[in-house]
Amino acid sequence: LEGTGGAGSRPASETTAAIVGAVESILTLVPLAVSVLRPTLLQRLPHKSSHRATQCQYLRAAFRLVETPSGAPLRDVLLQSVVAHMLELDVDIKWEDIRAERPNDGDDGGDDDGDDDSDD
């Protein structure tokens, strides 16, 4: 998730660090800001159909924030939401999608010899 290529663009990691630092400062200066940030953090969780890079970047930033002392009150609620989000993603994954992403290397990990490999 790098910038759009303009003169002021910078790598996603720098942007994430700047955002996390700013939010951490706000949470330190205004402790009640946690009550406002909590629902916002959860509402802005990228949709399961969002691009993978977007979801990863959002989660990296959110986890980085909750690892700070001022973001600690958000830890449990974020973890619960992320687990629910990952379960939604897992349910939507189909075998065909996995096969389409992975080049056919001739070995799908299965055994196609027709028997059930049990010791009869």
Secondary structure in CASP SS format (residue, H / E / C, confidence):
PFRMAT SS
TARGET T0000
AUTHOR 0000-0000-0000
METHOD secondary structure of the structure
MODEL  1
L C 1.00
E C 1.00
G C 1.00
T C 1.00
G C 1.00
G C 1.00
A C 1.00
G C 1.00
S C 1.00
R C 1.00
P C 1.00
A H 1.00
S H 1.00
E H 1.00
T H 1.00
T H 1.00
A H 1.00
A H 1.00
I H 1.00
V H 1.00
G H 1.00
A H 1.00
V H 1.00
E H 1.00
S H 1.00
I H 1.00
L H 1.00
T H 1.00
L H 1.00
V C 1.00
P C 1.00
L C 1.00
A H 1.00
V H 1.00
S H 1.00
V H 1.00
L H 1.00
R H 1.00
P H 1.00
T H 1.00
L H 1.00
L H 1.00
Q H 1.00
R C 1.00
L C 1.00
P C 1.00
H C 1.00
K C 1.00
S C 1.00
S C 1.00
H C 1.00
R H 1.00
A H 1.00
T H 1.00
Q H 1.00
C H 1.00
Q H 1.00
Y H 1.00
L H 1.00
R H 1.00
A H 1.00
A H 1.00
F H 1.00
R H 1.00
L H 1.00
V H 1.00
E C 1.00
T C 1.00
P H 1.00
S H 1.00
G H 1.00
A H 1.00
P H 1.00
L H 1.00
R H 1.00
D H 1.00
V H 1.00
L H 1.00
L H 1.00
Q H 1.00
S H 1.00
V H 1.00
V H 1.00
A H 1.00
H H 1.00
M H 1.00
L H 1.00
E H 1.00
L H 1.00
D H 1.00
V H 1.00
D H 1.00
I C 1.00
K C 1.00
W H 1.00
E H 1.00
D H 1.00
I H 1.00
R H 1.00
A H 1.00
E H 1.00
R C 1.00
P C 1.00
N C 1.00
D C 1.00
G C 1.00
D C 1.00
D C 1.00
G C 1.00
G C 1.00
D C 1.00
D C 1.00
D C 1.00
G C 1.00
D C 1.00
D C 1.00
D C 1.00
S C 1.00
D C 1.00
D C 1.00
END
